[in-house]
Every structure is written in structure tokens, then in C-alpha cells.
Amino acid sequence: MEEFHIFWNRYDDKFKCLIGILQYDDGWTFKYDKEGVSVASQLGFTLFPEFPDIDRIYKGENLFTTFDIRIRRMQNAISEDEKVKLLENTEGSLVTDHIKIIKKKTLGER
């Protein structure tokens, strides 16, 4: 299983907050970190339109559009395994927002 932490960075400083967990294991799962979203929401973060329910665990075969658009600009028609690698390498960064997707490291991994 691959796990990514989704961070939101406030626009005007270096403050960052964990807002969700994205996992891949023969399919994708996304869930919000309720505590992080509570803090970030007070500072300007809004829920992703694709995931309007903070209490729900979202599941899908393909990478959710919210995250897929962050790597789609590089290549088309790629496998889900390749998407995992692209997310890891690019951190899903877009110049238009302050979301970072950071792969969770396992013991012994650098």
C-alpha cells in the first residue's frame, strides 16, 4: 500500500497543516484528517468540491480528479502505478494553490 499525506499551506506564510490521507492499494482511498481540516478551515482552507463530506471515506478504482489533474499535465493514458510515482516525484504541486502531496515513508525508506 502507498500512502500520501495531503498538506495545505496558508498563502501568506509557511504554516502548513495535514488535511487528508490518500492511499493506493489496487484502488484509491481518500479521507480527511478532521483535526487538520478544523484548524486549516479557520485559516482559509475549504473542502475539495469532489469530497464535500468530511466524515466520508472516498473510494475509487482510478485516481480522483482532484489529484489526477495535478499530474495529468505531464502525461496522458498512464497506469495507476505510474500515477503513484508521479505523485511521489512531483508532490502534486500546482502554481495555482498551496496543496502538497507527500508520500509517507516507511521504516528504512529514504
C-alpha positions in Angstrom: 0.0 0.0 0.0 1.2 3.5 -0.9 0.2 6.4 1.4 0.3 10.1 0.8 -0.3 12.9 3.2 -2.1 15.9 1.8 -1.0 19.2 3.3 -2.5 22.7 2.9 -0.1 25.6 3.1 -1.5 29.0 4.1 -0.9 31.6 1.4 0.8 34.3 3.4 3.4 32.3 5.4 5.0 28.9 6.0 2.2 27.4 8.1 1.2 24.0 6.8 -1.4 21.6 8.0 -2.2 17.9 7.3 -5.7 17.9 5.8 -6.1 14.4 4.4 -4.7 10.9 3.6 -4.6 9.4 0.1 -3.9 5.7 -0.2 -3.4 3.4 -3.2 -3.7 -0.4 -2.9 -5.4 -1.8 -6.1 -7.7 1.3 -5.9 -7.7 4.7 -4.3 -9.0 5.9 -0.9 -9.2 9.4 0.4 -10.2 10.7 3.8 -9.9 14.0 5.5 -7.9 14.5 8.7 -10.7 16.1 10.7 -8.4 17.8 13.2 -6.2 19.3 10.5 -9.2 20.4 8.5 -10.7 22.1 11.6 -7.5 24.1 12.0 -7.0 24.8 8.3 -10.6 25.9 7.8 -10.2 28.6 10.4 -7.3 29.9 8.3 -9.0 29.8 4.9 -9.0 26.2 3.7 -12.2 24.9 2.1 -13.1 21.3 1.4 -12.3 20.0 -2.0 -15.5 20.1 -4.2 -15.0 16.4 -5.1 -15.0 15.5 -1.4 -17.8 17.6 0.2 -18.4 15.3 3.3 -15.6 15.4 5.9 -16.9 12.2 7.6 -16.9 10.0 4.4 -14.1 7.7 3.2 -14.0 8.0 -0.6 -13.0 5.0 -2.7 -12.4 4.6 -6.4 -10.5 2.5 -9.0 -8.9 5.5 -10.6 -7.1 8.4 -9.0 -9.6 11.0 -8.1 -9.9 14.0 -10.4 -8.8 16.4 -7.6 -5.4 14.8 -7.6 -5.2 13.4 -11.1 -5.2 16.9 -12.6 -2.1 17.6 -10.6 -0.1 15.0 -12.8 -2.2 15.0 -15.9 -0.4 18.0 -17.3 2.7 15.8 -17.7 1.4 12.6 -19.4 -1.9 11.1 -20.6 -3.1 7.5 -20.5 -0.8 6.3 -17.7 -1.4 3.4 -15.3 -2.4 3.9 -11.7 1.1 2.6 -10.6 2.7 5.3 -12.8 0.4 7.9 -11.1 1.7 6.8 -7.7 5.3 7.5 -8.9 4.4 10.9 -10.5 2.7 12.0 -7.3 5.7 10.9 -5.3 8.1 12.8 -7.6 6.1 16.0 -8.2 4.3 16.3 -4.8 1.2 17.2 -7.0 2.2 20.8 -6.9 0.3 23.4 -8.9 1.2 27.1 -9.1 -2.5 28.0 -8.5 -2.8 26.7 -5.0 -1.0 25.6 -1.9 -1.6 21.8 -1.7 1.3 19.4 -1.4 1.0 15.6 -1.7 3.9 14.0 0.3 4.5 10.2 0.2 4.6 8.7 3.7 7.9 7.0 4.2 8.2 3.5 5.6 10.9 2.4 8.0 14.2 2.1 6.2 13.0 4.2 3.2 14.8 7.4 2.4 
